[in-house]
């Protein structure tokens, strides 16, 4: 189930843009850095189950990740899930119990636009994906940067609020890392 994501360790590198799904299957939209293109993959499990498997791959507990973010930031609903710094910080657009869920990777969002009825998110490699980190994963010279935009039937203010919450989590993680190094 999580093999495609873990393929990075075998010389491939994939950046998740977003995951959407229901109780039976999910779709992952991601950038394949090896080939410099945006791809779609369908998996026969719920988005939540896939995210829990990705957490387990990184030796994390999904509920523990959510609880840590909730305790440190006071979030009660739509809690972001921090998995790996500068690579994977997912935030939900729907409630956790919602059958049709959408999870956005904060680190892959380049631009947000829209109105109260529909939002458009432009995805692509951000400055947080260091070129050195990508080249190490690929062991190849410079690759073209992919860009893609997708529309969601959600109020842009809610998406911006979730993005701001993720920025706070990311800043907190970076601050803690520097405190540990000092």
ABEGO torsion letter per residue (X at the ends): XAAAAAAAAAGBBBBBABBBBBAABBBBBBBBAAAGBBBBBBBBBBAAAAAAAAAAAAGBBAAAAAAAAAAAAGBABGBBBBABBGABBBBBABBAABABBBBBBAAABABBBEBAABBBBBBEBBAABBAAAAAAAAGBBBBBBBBBBBBBBBBAAAAAAAAAAAAAAAAAAAAAAAAAAX
